Amino acid sequence: MNQVPAVLKPEQFEKICRAVVADPDRMWRLISDIPPASEPVEDYITDVGERCGLLRELRLVLASKEDQDEDEAFPINTTIFAIFMVAPLAGLRAWVELVRTSPHGWLLAHGVSNRAPIAMRDYLPRKRKADTPLSAPPAAATSVADERDDPSACAFSGYSDPVAASIFPPATARTKKFRAISEVVRCFWGAERAETWSDLAYELQSPANSIAMNRQLRLWFGSGARFALKPLRQRLTDDGYPVLDVQWHWLRRAVLRPRALVHRGGDGGDDDDDVTLLLTQAGLAHDCQSWGTEEVCLAYRPSGVPISTGQVYTLRGDRSILPNFDLMRMHWDLLRVADISGVANIEDDCYELDDEECYYDPVVVARQETVLDERDGRCSRRRPRWIAAMLERICL
């Protein structure tokens, strides 16, 4: 007891000893903790150059359409921007080509642009509760190994008596709201994936549409959009039991609003490119790789160690019925769209999507002006005409 390990300072060793005496069960769980396997994490935005190129190509296509409204340039709202950052490249290319070849391409694109923010907001559950972080790890558990194999415990935190977290929000499928999100999925993810996803969405009571989580994680997996689970693979264990491996990702906290618009600057040069401006404003211009951090929103493994991005967890289904892979894959995409666009940050009563005055969001307008000022290296400058026009409209 008098020999202090060389890797620890004496005061550190004393703290460990006091912790063992105060709560031996918790210390045993910590010592016995076997971290989940981790796998390489893809960038937050993949192929960002090609995605931005497609968005710019869409703008050029629309500018040449004969049915364009001469008094109204096609707006890039932040939800369309987010979709272009997440949706499969093949689906984006196909949609841009459809707009190019359609005689009513401008009206088609304008309609989708207007519906997309509402569709994404309707996809997330409408009822929200305060999403305060878990301030402490689980206070009691049996053993780490038992919790991992116990289908009646949360697969991530180890809490017993979990609740069912729906992959597809039941409130959306049971109402007319489903049509809007279904149209958006069909436009950008393709007809085949949309049909498969739509068919599965009507089987909401099946165990294939749920994951056992504690109540806080269920909120963060739904309307809170604090983390997303990437489905990796379905496999059989050594004893022939079906399981699904998913990878945990903390999402970044968006600064955008879903219906905010960005127009080209007065000079129309590269410095005023709206896609670049949105990338900068969303914090993606210089960092498209990093995910969110557990320091902002803590969740714990059974040992009390925070859950980290990249960790792989194994889900075991109810009565051998696993969470559906296609539902998981679609939810993985849509949660990221909700995060980038800011849909997940909107409270029900403070941001009405049907209110025309919110079409140009004053918060985002102010951020846009700040971004331009910082990029030009001066604290104040003459406001571009497009910002002045938006501020004038907001103040009316």
C-alpha positions as MATLAB code, in Angstrom:
seq = 'MNQVPAVLKPEQFEKICRAVVADPDRMWRLISDIPPASEPVEDYITDVGERCGLLRELRLVLASKEDQDEDEAFPINTTIFAIFMVAPLAGLRAWVELVRTSPHGWLLAHGVSNRAPIAMRDYLPRKRKADTPLSAPPAAATSVADERDDPSACAFSGYSDPVAASIFPPATARTKKFRAISEVVRCFWGAERAETWSDLAYELQSPANSIAMNRQLRLWFGSGARFALKPLRQRLTDDGYPVLDVQWHWLRRAVLRPRALVHRGGDGGDDDDDVTLLLTQAGLAHDCQSWGTEEVCLAYRPSGVPISTGQVYTLRGDRSILPNFDLMRMHWDLLRVADISGVANIEDDCYELDDEECYYDPVVVARQETVLDERDGRCSRRRPRWIAAMLERICL';
ca = [
       0.000    0.000    0.000;
       3.022    2.248    0.550;
       4.345    1.654   -2.976;
       2.771    4.185   -5.328;
       2.706    3.165   -9.019;
       5.154    5.223  -11.047;
       2.512    6.206  -13.610;
       0.361    7.933  -10.962;
       1.085   10.890   -8.771;
       0.550   10.245   -5.047;
      -2.524   12.494   -4.906;
      -4.041   10.652   -7.887;
      -3.490    7.306   -6.244;
      -5.115    8.566   -3.042;
      -8.188    9.737   -4.978;
      -8.555    6.286   -6.517;
      -8.317    4.645   -3.117;
     -10.972    6.958   -1.691;
     -13.248    6.253   -4.670;
     -12.884    2.495   -4.181;
     -13.868    2.822   -0.530;
     -16.769    5.195   -1.242;
     -18.357    3.250   -4.120;
     -16.712   -0.117   -4.802;
     -19.478   -1.248   -7.168;
     -19.046    1.730   -9.479;
     -15.268    1.395   -9.457;
     -15.609   -2.288  -10.298;
     -17.792   -1.438  -13.293;
     -15.211    1.101  -14.422;
     -12.317   -1.325  -14.055;
     -14.287   -4.105  -15.753;
     -15.346   -1.877  -18.650;
     -14.493   -3.218  -22.068;
     -14.884   -0.328  -24.529;
     -17.044   -1.092  -27.563;
     -15.137   -1.763  -30.734;
     -14.573    1.299  -32.893;
     -14.488    1.468  -36.664;
     -13.271    4.225  -38.994;
     -15.607    7.215  -39.059;
     -16.518    8.818  -42.369;
     -16.356   12.577  -42.761;
     -19.337   14.582  -41.549;
     -19.859   15.620  -45.190;
     -18.468   13.282  -47.846;
     -17.629   14.387  -51.406;
     -18.284   17.993  -50.422;
     -16.750   19.388  -53.617;
     -19.029   17.372  -55.878;
     -22.075   18.140  -53.756;
     -21.445   21.874  -53.892;
     -20.808   21.568  -57.624;
     -24.218   19.950  -58.137;
     -25.901   22.697  -56.141;
     -24.197   25.363  -58.246;
     -25.113   23.445  -61.398;
     -28.738   23.456  -60.281;
     -28.611   27.237  -59.967;
     -27.246   27.587  -63.515;
     -29.878   25.211  -64.901;
     -32.680   27.123  -63.226;
     -31.365   30.467  -64.416;
     -31.795   29.272  -68.012;
     -35.328   27.883  -67.635;
     -38.025   29.613  -69.666;
     -40.619   29.247  -66.912;
     -38.480   31.148  -64.410;
     -40.152   34.008  -62.606;
     -38.206   37.051  -63.789;
     -38.842   38.872  -60.529;
     -37.703   36.046  -58.256;
     -34.368   34.247  -58.345;
     -34.389   30.626  -57.226;
     -33.597   30.607  -53.514;
     -31.341   28.103  -51.818;
     -32.852   27.589  -48.409;
     -30.856   25.820  -45.772;
     -32.942   22.639  -45.949;
     -32.205   22.176  -49.665;
     -28.562   22.872  -48.886;
     -28.608   20.216  -46.135;
     -30.238   17.661  -48.444;
     -27.516   18.236  -51.038;
     -24.904   17.635  -48.331;
     -26.406   14.276  -47.276;
     -28.482   12.591  -50.009;
     -26.869   10.005  -52.322;
     -24.943   11.605  -55.170;
     -26.744    9.461  -57.730;
     -30.102   10.749  -56.519;
     -28.915   14.357  -56.598;
     -27.561   13.999  -60.133;
     -30.817   12.429  -61.301;
     -32.882   15.228  -59.768;
     -30.735   17.981  -61.294;
     -31.069   16.263  -64.676;
     -34.848   16.029  -64.232;
     -35.008   19.761  -63.582;
     -32.792   20.363  -66.619;
     -34.947   18.338  -69.024;
     -38.379   19.288  -67.693;
     -40.154   22.188  -69.442;
     -41.400   23.244  -66.009;
     -38.135   22.675  -64.189;
     -38.122   26.000  -62.359;
     -41.596   25.452  -60.924;
     -40.668   21.881  -59.976;
     -37.544   22.965  -58.113;
     -39.251   25.933  -56.493;
     -42.066   23.722  -55.197;
     -39.665   21.193  -53.702;
     -37.627   23.987  -52.137;
     -40.723   25.380  -50.433;
     -41.960   21.995  -49.191;
     -38.651   20.576  -47.972;
     -38.405   22.569  -44.694;
     -41.984   21.694  -43.749;
     -41.448   18.045  -44.674;
     -38.345   17.790  -42.502;
     -40.044   19.516  -39.570;
     -43.008   17.185  -39.836;
     -40.702   14.168  -39.879;
     -39.432   14.871  -36.374;
     -41.858   14.272  -33.489;
     -43.829   17.409  -32.709;
     -43.997   17.101  -28.931;
     -40.782   18.169  -27.303;
     -39.528   18.089  -23.744;
     -36.538   19.655  -22.103;
     -33.495   17.736  -23.282;
     -31.122   18.225  -20.381;
     -28.009   16.054  -20.413;
     -27.593   13.111  -18.116;
     -25.474   14.629  -15.354;
     -24.311   11.317  -13.953;
     -23.597    7.809  -15.196;
     -25.829    4.871  -14.251;
     -25.855    4.468  -10.484;
     -26.485    0.752  -10.409;
     -26.197   -2.201  -12.719;
     -25.567   -5.898  -12.558;
     -22.510   -6.617  -14.661;
     -21.294   -5.048  -17.863;
     -21.363   -8.363  -19.690;
     -24.904   -9.131  -18.564;
     -26.177   -5.726  -19.697;
     -24.700   -6.108  -23.151;
     -26.470   -9.391  -23.689;
     -29.737   -8.393  -22.025;
     -32.410   -7.386  -24.581;
     -34.417   -5.770  -21.760;
     -31.680   -3.196  -21.101;
     -30.644   -0.159  -23.107;
     -27.968   -1.354  -25.515;
     -25.983    1.855  -25.032;
     -26.326    3.039  -21.419;
     -27.119   -0.280  -19.756;
     -30.186    1.118  -17.996;
     -32.843   -1.458  -17.204;
     -36.494   -0.969  -18.113;
     -35.838    0.892  -21.396;
     -38.500    2.402  -23.638;
     -39.057    1.775  -27.337;
     -37.537    4.505  -29.505;
     -39.307    4.546  -32.860;
     -37.096    4.675  -35.925;
     -39.891    6.085  -38.081;
     -41.911    8.630  -36.059;
     -45.474    7.246  -35.660;
     -46.976   10.750  -35.509;
     -45.797   11.383  -39.073;
     -47.020    8.177  -40.704;
     -50.490    8.360  -39.147;
     -51.260   11.788  -40.590;
     -51.162   13.660  -43.878;
     -47.666   14.847  -42.939;
     -46.254   11.632  -44.373;
     -46.887   12.747  -47.945;
     -44.517   15.711  -47.767;
     -41.534   13.790  -46.424;
     -42.269   10.910  -48.808;
     -42.102   13.288  -51.786;
     -38.771   14.691  -50.616;
     -37.327   11.201  -50.201;
     -38.544   10.214  -53.673;
     -36.983   13.322  -55.242;
     -33.499   12.959  -53.777;
     -33.120    9.339  -52.646;
     -34.807    7.737  -55.653;
     -38.085    5.933  -56.280;
     -36.813    2.488  -55.243;
     -35.616    3.538  -51.796;
     -38.696    5.725  -51.328;
     -41.087    2.856  -52.058;
     -39.245    0.447  -49.768;
     -39.144    3.030  -47.000;
     -42.820    3.971  -47.462;
     -43.952    0.337  -47.229;
     -41.987   -0.172  -44.027;
     -43.344    3.028  -42.512;
     -46.831    1.525  -42.278;
     -45.652   -1.333  -40.042;
     -45.024    0.906  -37.070;
     -46.076   -1.555  -34.381;
     -43.486   -4.092  -35.466;
     -40.344   -4.532  -33.338;
     -38.506   -3.790  -36.587;
     -39.391   -0.106  -36.072;
     -37.982    0.296  -32.574;
     -34.792    0.265  -30.542;
     -34.647   -0.164  -26.758;
     -33.167    2.995  -25.188;
     -33.434    4.945  -21.995;
     -35.806    7.906  -22.133;
     -33.151   10.579  -22.611;
     -31.558    8.781  -25.538;
     -34.977    8.278  -27.110;
     -35.477   12.052  -27.143;
     -32.032   12.662  -28.612;
     -32.655   10.012  -31.272;
     -35.929   11.694  -32.295;
     -36.875   15.352  -32.033;
     -33.657   16.297  -30.264;
     -31.451   14.960  -33.093;
     -28.369   14.922  -30.872;
     -26.954   11.666  -32.206;
     -27.473    9.318  -35.137;
     -26.858    5.606  -35.568;
     -25.281    4.439  -38.794;
     -26.351    0.861  -39.613;
     -23.268   -1.126  -40.550;
     -24.308   -4.724  -41.100;
     -26.640   -7.532  -40.121;
     -24.955  -10.742  -39.053;
     -25.350  -13.939  -37.085;
     -23.564  -14.526  -33.812;
     -21.621  -17.713  -33.179;
     -24.759  -19.279  -31.711;
     -26.828  -18.316  -34.765;
     -28.613  -15.330  -33.196;
     -29.299  -12.393  -35.571;
     -27.842   -9.026  -34.574;
     -27.405   -5.574  -36.108;
     -24.213   -3.559  -35.677;
     -24.646    0.236  -35.545;
     -22.089    3.008  -35.197;
     -22.714    5.919  -32.844;
     -22.235    9.485  -34.128;
     -22.695   12.655  -32.091;
     -24.244   15.294  -34.353;
     -23.032   18.864  -34.575;
     -25.265   21.656  -33.298;
     -26.407   23.670  -36.310;
     -26.500   27.459  -36.408;
     -28.861   27.595  -39.406;
     -32.648   27.894  -39.627;
     -34.565   25.606  -42.033;
     -36.254   28.227  -44.220;
     -33.609   30.938  -44.215;
     -32.625   32.020  -47.716;
     -29.287   33.020  -49.123;
     -29.013   35.019  -52.336;
     -25.979   35.957  -54.369;
     -24.190   39.120  -53.326;
     -24.418   42.336  -55.252;
     -21.362   41.719  -57.425;
     -22.113   38.057  -58.138;
     -18.447   37.151  -57.694;
     -16.905   34.137  -56.025;
     -16.717   35.973  -52.699;
     -20.490   36.257  -52.729;
     -21.207   32.670  -53.815;
     -24.210   31.522  -51.808;
     -23.088   27.897  -51.517;
     -19.734   28.960  -50.085;
     -21.534   31.332  -47.749;
     -23.768   28.555  -46.455;
     -20.780   26.251  -45.963;
     -19.051   28.950  -43.942;
     -22.134   29.828  -41.963;
     -22.806   26.170  -41.153;
     -19.220   25.744  -39.959;
     -18.420   23.393  -42.841;
     -16.193   25.548  -45.060;
     -12.996   24.562  -43.241;
     -14.151   21.458  -41.385;
     -16.325   18.911  -43.169;
     -14.750   16.021  -41.283;
     -15.463   16.479  -37.575;
     -18.590   15.216  -35.845;
     -20.133   16.494  -32.645;
     -18.586   15.904  -29.272;
     -19.775   14.071  -26.200;
     -18.621   17.044  -24.118;
     -21.698   18.968  -25.285;
     -24.225   16.206  -24.714;
     -23.166   13.437  -22.360;
     -24.403    9.864  -22.439;
     -22.690    7.049  -20.626;
     -21.886    3.404  -21.063;
     -22.755    1.128  -18.106;
     -19.296    1.752  -16.636;
     -19.863    5.512  -16.484;
     -17.505    6.269  -19.387;
     -19.012    8.684  -21.962;
     -20.164    7.286  -25.300;
     -18.011    8.486  -28.198;
     -18.428    8.849  -31.938;
     -17.214    5.807  -33.843;
     -18.098    3.215  -31.217;
     -19.986    0.192  -32.542;
     -22.904   -1.289  -30.607;
     -24.705   -4.541  -31.281;
     -28.510   -4.516  -31.265;
     -30.434   -7.661  -30.477;
     -34.038   -7.617  -31.572;
     -37.271   -8.471  -29.818;
     -38.257  -12.086  -30.560;
     -35.318  -12.267  -32.986;
     -36.793   -9.381  -35.032;
     -34.065   -6.818  -35.595;
     -34.540   -3.094  -36.197;
     -35.075   -2.810  -39.946;
     -31.880   -1.967  -41.816;
     -33.616    0.177  -44.479;
     -35.520    2.193  -41.862;
     -32.290    2.719  -39.941;
     -30.429    3.817  -43.060;
     -33.115    6.367  -43.981;
     -33.321    7.722  -40.431;
     -29.530    8.033  -40.430;
     -29.744   10.320  -43.470;
     -32.773   12.345  -42.373;
     -31.422   13.057  -38.889;
     -28.281   14.524  -40.466;
     -30.400   16.694  -42.766;
     -32.376   17.880  -39.737;
     -29.163   18.656  -37.889;
     -27.437   20.625  -40.674;
     -30.546   22.606  -41.611;
     -31.401   23.532  -38.034;
     -34.800   21.808  -38.073;
     -33.967   19.990  -34.852;
     -33.340   23.301  -33.062;
     -36.785   24.775  -33.746;
     -39.281   24.746  -30.887;
     -42.916   24.273  -31.890;
     -44.224   27.604  -30.650;
     -41.402   29.980  -31.566;
     -40.826   29.380  -35.262;
     -43.886   29.022  -37.484;
     -42.947   27.611  -40.870;
     -46.163   28.952  -42.375;
     -45.394   32.521  -41.344;
     -44.170   34.506  -44.337;
     -42.252   36.886  -42.088;
     -40.030   34.002  -41.042;
     -39.092   33.258  -44.642;
     -36.085   35.548  -44.285;
     -34.875   34.679  -40.823;
     -33.416   37.720  -39.014;
     -30.994   35.613  -36.976;
     -29.483   34.027  -40.064;
     -29.434   37.354  -41.928;
     -27.339   38.830  -39.124;
     -24.984   35.856  -39.246;
     -24.624   36.206  -43.010;
     -23.565   39.828  -42.645;
     -21.075   38.928  -39.924;
     -19.588   36.160  -42.071;
     -19.098   38.538  -44.987;
     -17.499   41.161  -42.735;
     -15.072   38.656  -41.223;
     -14.211   37.207  -44.614;
     -13.416   40.659  -46.020;
     -11.236   41.453  -43.006;
     -13.016   44.531  -41.748;
     -15.534   45.146  -39.002;
     -17.930   47.285  -40.967;
     -18.728   47.875  -44.613;
     -21.596   48.884  -46.801;
     -24.310   46.240  -46.666;
     -24.870   44.357  -49.916;
     -28.186   45.149  -51.550;
     -29.568   41.665  -50.831;
     -28.937   41.979  -47.074;
     -30.361   45.500  -46.966;
     -33.497   44.306  -48.757;
     -34.000   41.425  -46.323;
     -33.481   43.620  -43.271;
     -35.945   46.137  -44.672;
     -38.522   43.370  -45.197;
     -38.018   42.046  -41.672;
     -38.521   45.466  -40.114;
     -41.790   46.144  -41.936;
];
